[in-house]
Structures are given as structure tokens and as C-alpha cells.
Amino acid sequence: MNKITFLGAGSTVFVKNVLGDVMMTEALQDFELALYDIDAERLNDSERLLTSMGRSLGSRCAVKKYTDRKEALRGAKYVINAIQVGGYNPCTITDFEIPKKYGLRQTIADTLGIGGIFRNLRTIPVMLDFARDMQEVCPDAWFLNYTNPMAVLTNVMNVHGGIKTVGLCHSVQVCVPHLFEALGMDQTGVVAKVAGINHMAWLLEVTKDGQDLYPEIKRLAREKQKEQHHDMVRFELMNRFGYYVTESSEHNAEYHPYFIKRNYPELIERFNIPLDEYPRRCVNQIEGWKEMREKLFASENIEHTRSREYASHIMEAMETDRPYKIGGNVMNTGLITNLPREACVEVPCLVDGSGISPTYIGDLPPQLAALNRTNINTQLLTIEAAMTGKKEHIYHAAMLDPHTAAELSIDDIVAMCDELIEAHGDWLPKYTS
């Protein structure tokens, strides 16, 4: 029996979406769905939910939970990753509270910034453990990564893990729908081209019947900026740099040095920036799960509608050789010619029986490539820190982060990093000076 392994299967709602999609895909029937998580209670919840849903959907997929990771991976054809190392408490709290002591405020802190750097540093060793297991028991499997920080982790798995990996993010899928909905525009028949890096990919072209829609988009966006709304940072970036960016305003507020600034506190209200947004979401999600769990298990007849998640469509395309287009995170093998080859980029990809074939983009507009490189600098130095074990590269990554560098002195950056390293304790490996 073919096997799809889900790492981080305690993420019960996400497991329901992704593996529920699998259960509804004819080409993926008769696969074993192997569930693995270090949280036994959540793992049991996911097994129970999927078993019940499988009966409701008439699926022929077999659901099996594992407490041994290597056995969960053994013989897998596809591996889906959705782990979070350290969780909300203590690690996310640490990522937010220590920088606050230095006057550095964040919104999400799961991709870049000081929070993103430390999320990478505690996740990379675990990912490389996955890669070592996979090299032994399923070396030809595709690794479908949903875990943030997407660009760095996908890069590490491909380059240092030696595993065929594609990073999958919702931001490309929802970019045009959210933009058009916000502006009251009809997206029927719209053709879009998106490329860049994860969470900072760009809507390079947007047309309908061959007509460029950007002039109308920008006109409507300028009007919308006259009143407060939830996407003001992205509209400001589009106004200043010429193109709309894929990921949300709350994310992009901390990817750039322009929006969260102690000396300009009025910017927070002007651009409607939700500081400390991710901790609030975590608390609400933890509380909401209790009620959601009761609802999910209240009925034996668990319904599911195939979701927008890429995973089942990717596996279906590979199994059937019927092409499917995704926005994928892959290594920059000459795809975007004015970004570093060492970087992980997000570009359109064709998926079929031969695997994943990324699209050549060429040069991005120079201002967009420049913005991407400011984030890539920190990504690559974070990887250097993780792979060499040298503390100095953690400092380098933080000193090159646009938001951190705009707010703090070098001495404060180093002191903050040292305090974060100490606070994370055993969640991080030991670094040499």
C-alpha cells in the first residue's frame, strides 16, 4: 500500500482539510494515511476524526497513527509537514516579549524579523532530523512543507537535507481574490502572474481579456486608502513600489523598515497595524479549539468539501500525470535572475507525473528584487548560523533584518539575541562564539 505521512498531525483542523481532500480524491484511494505527532492527545483526536470522516466519505484510505517517527515515514511516497517547534508557550511568548524589552514590536513574527529568525533556529534541527530519517526509509518521497518560516525551511530541506521539497503557502492562492474583493472588482476571467519570495511575492501581471487591470486597481486602491481598512500596508507598498504583494498587511508591516517605528508612533494607527497579532490569534485558537473539538466529535457523520489546499492536487497530478499549476517555493535555479541562486523563491510551477517543474521568470522589476534581497539576506545568514553553529551569524542575521536594524543599535541587537538564546534554552542547539 502507498503511504502519505503527515508530520505534525496534532494540527487536527488542518489535518481534516488536507487529508479530507485526499479521502475525496479517487487517485489517492487505497493510500495509508500515516499520522505522527509528539502530542499523544492531539494525535488521538486526529486519528479518531479521520477514521470517522473516512467512513462518512466512503473512503478506501486506511488511517493509522504512529508514535515512532521513522516507522511513520517508512515507505512513504509523500510527506506533509505542519509542525510548530516550541508552540505558543513558551517559544512564541519568548519571541515577542524579549524584543519588547528593547523597544522592538512585532505583529506575526513567524517568517522574518527577530521572531522569524529564532523560529527558524529551533525548527531547522528538527527538520534535518526528518531528512535523516527520510534518507533512510523513504529517500524518494516528496516533502510538502507547510511550516513557516517557509523560505528558509524549504531551502534547508532541499540543500542540506537532500530531500525533494516544495514549500506551499496560501498567500499566492488568495492574493487576487482578496485584492479584488476589497476593491469591489469582478475577478471572473482574470489572469495573474505572481513571483518573488514567500510572503513577499509580487503580482507582476494582472489582466482580463488581454487588458492590463493595474491602472484601475491602483485608482481604486488610492480611493480606498482615504479611509481605514485592514490592508493599508500593502496598498501603500503598491502605491510606492508599483506592485501588490501577496502576503497580508500585518505580515508585511514587519518585513520592511517603514511602518513600525518608535519615533513615528502615529504610523500604527495610520496604517491600522495590529501589533502582537499572532499571540492574540494563538490564545483565541487555543480557546476556540475546545469548542470546535466538541462540535467535530458531536456527530459520527463528519462532512468535508475539498479545500483550496495544494497538497491533494499535487499528489493527484503526480499519480495521474494530469497537469496542475501551483505557486511553489523552490530553489532559485536561475528562475529569477536578479535574486541570489542560493535563495528559495516562489514561482508558478507545473505539477505532473514527472514531478514539479518551476517556471522561468527572468528579472523582477529592480525595486522589487531589491526589497526581496533585504529579506533574503537575513534568510541566508540564518541558515549559515544553523549549519555552522556559530553565534556570530545569528547576530548577522538580526543586524541585516530590515525592521530590527531600523529600530535598534548594534549593541542592542547583540544583547537581545543573547537574551533570546538564553531564554530559549534547550529549544535551541548550543552555539559557539
Salt bridges, closest charged atoms under 4 A:
ASP21 OD1 - HIS304 NE2 2.76
GLU26 OE2 - ARG60 NH2 3.01
ASP30 OD1 - ARG60 NE 3.24
ASP45 OD1 - ARG293 NH2 2.80
GLU47 OE1 - LYS65 NZ 3.73
GLU71 OE2 - ARG74 NH2 2.91
ASP95 OD2 - ARG122 NH2 2.86
ASP95 OD1 - HIS424 NE2 3.04
GLU97 OE2 - LYS100 NZ 3.12
ASP110 OD1 - HIS251 ND1 3.78
ASP129 OD1 - ARG132 NH2 2.56
ASP133 OD2 - ARG69 NE 2.81
GLU136 OE1 - LYS70 NZ 2.97
ASP186 OD2 - LYS208 NZ 3.70
GLU216 OE2 - ARG219 NH2 2.81
GLU223 OE2 - LYS226 NZ 3.00
ASP231 OD1 - ARG234 NE 2.79
GLU236 OE2 - ARG240 NE 2.89
GLU247 OE1 - HIS199 NE2 3.08
GLU250 OE2 - ARG281 NH2 2.56
ASP276 OD2 - LYS100 NZ 3.07
ASP276 OD2 - ARG105 NH2 2.73
GLU277 OE1 - ARG280 NH2 2.98
GLU277 OE2 - ARG281 NE 2.92
GLU287 OE2 - LYS290 NZ 3.45
GLU291 OE2 - LYS295 NZ 3.43
GLU300 OE1 - ARG55 NH2 3.30
GLU309 OE2 - HIS170 NE2 2.79
GLU316 OE1 - ARG306 NH2 3.14
GLU316 OE2 - ARG322 NH2 3.58
GLU319 OE2 - LYS77 NZ 2.83
GLU407 OE2 - ARG262 NE 3.73
GLU419 OE2 - LYS101 NZ 2.25
